[in-house]
């Protein structure tokens, strides 16, 4: 090997291991992360760099070659036609930085090849179709997370031993090949996030199928009754396609199924057609954003192992059944954007679900009264509660104060009245609070500035809930753990009065602070400059006066800023993030001056403004933000990506 090939670099947490001998596996480079015990001294681990020497690939003695999880670069060269047959059975080059087209003839000398894993690289071009012609025992082809394009290769029906075909997250296109349905040995078919078209007719031939993942494509048509022939099926992922029709009754025959993910399609009809009680192993059902009608089928409550149920974004109605309490392991329940009724009944039923950690029931119960019932207790493990968009009347209820583990509270877009209750800071783990678009009154309570998780994260990992299903907000940002959600305090579009308390600067962990569209007065506190992690600050449409504090220039991560339609005066701070904000951030403050405004500092008077005040614009939709990463190693943070934030959550 040349010095430029397979050179270990002392970086990262990988290791190189080589084993030689006269039989068995002659070279193995597992390079997997190595976890050290806390009592062991930390040592640096090597990462391989350079190219992959062709001598290794055409070796006459190597059975298994695994160089995964390194930083190998370059392409894979075609082996000469004169290359002798190799005994290699496993080739794993995944998670490197390989580029270029994939070899098409090299595999002809690998007649013993069983497994090929080239996932998580940057290979391009078409996927070759020669594996099975050369290697009759070929069983595993893993090419996910590359840049392959073109059609699924023809000739797959020659792969009589193929058990796994995975090529998700590429650029594959064309019609979903009928030849795949002839590979009856397939157990795992994973082609998500491509541009494949076609339908599932012909699926009945894949009777050995355990995992079927075609999510994120353009698959159309319905789920055929033949799905019931796949009695070994455990995972069904057809999310983000354009499928339609009713769910077939034969789906009940998939008695081994564990996960059903059909979110974001055009399915319709009543769910009662499927007998879920036959699916004793079912753990997750995700039917988000379809057009299902009727009530929740009672048979779902027989799925005793169910841990996650999402029916949001459909046309379901009725009341929640008491039988849902049979789901002892239910941790994630999302029923938002339907037409369910009787919120008091729903909460009384759900309060005994001791494992329930995520409850999203917003955009239901239209015009009902927010239950303020001391009998509503329980919810011992609840971390996220969404009751937004219901137009509920009443006050922020006392029973919420007993949700000791609550991290997220969304009560926005209701008709709640009265003040923010004084017990709010007793929710010691709360870091996301949105009560915007209500009729709340009173001053901003000092207790709000004492919220522990907004002052300091403390041991946040102790409460780091993993969502059983990915949680989305309206711009389709996705969150897997609750503490990856940004910290938010949103009181906008209410009737709060008085001043912004200077103690607000104690909330140093805040990412979003939105007090817009209220009746606040006084000055902008200088202490807001202490909230150094702030990404969005919106104080627009109030009665604030005085200067914009120069201390706000300390907010180096601030990506969105709005103080329009107040009575502010003096110069706009210069430098830092303030150089990135346009005139619209300051509209309606005729006594402000600055380089981005019509009125430059030092001019005699402000010329008449021709820009419409934001009060004249339909600005009822909250100002928002989508969050990009702060840092990539060695690269400075540039700018926060602006979008709307958490208008809805599912």
Secondary structure, DSSP 8 states (H G I E B T S, - for coil): --TTEEEEES-TT--------SSS-------------TTS------EEEEB--HHHHT-SS-SEEE--SSEEEE------TT-------EEE--SSEEEEE--SSGGGG-TT--EEE--SSEEEE---S-HHHH-TT--EEE--SSEEEE---TTGGG-TT--EEE--SSEEEEE--HHHHT-TT-SEEE--SSEEEE--TTGGG-TT-SEEE--SSEE-S---GGGGG-TT--EEE--SS--EE---GGGGG-TT--EEE--SSEEEEEGGGS-GGG-TT--EEE--SSEEEE---GGGGG-TT--EEE--SSEEEE---GGGGG-TT--EEE--SSEE--HHHHHHHHTT-TT--EEE--S-STT-B----TT----TT--EEE--SS--EE---GGGGG-TT--EEE--SSEEEE---GGGGG-TT--EEE--SSEEEEE--GGGGG-HHHH---SGGGG--EEEEEEEBTT--EEEEGGGS--EEE--SSEEEEE--GGGGG-TT-SEEE--SSEEEEE--GGGGG-TT--EEE--SSEEEE---GGGGG-TT--EEE--SSEEEEE---SGGGGG--GGGGTT-TEEE-TTSSS-TTSSS-----S--GGGS---S--------S-BTTB-----------S-B-
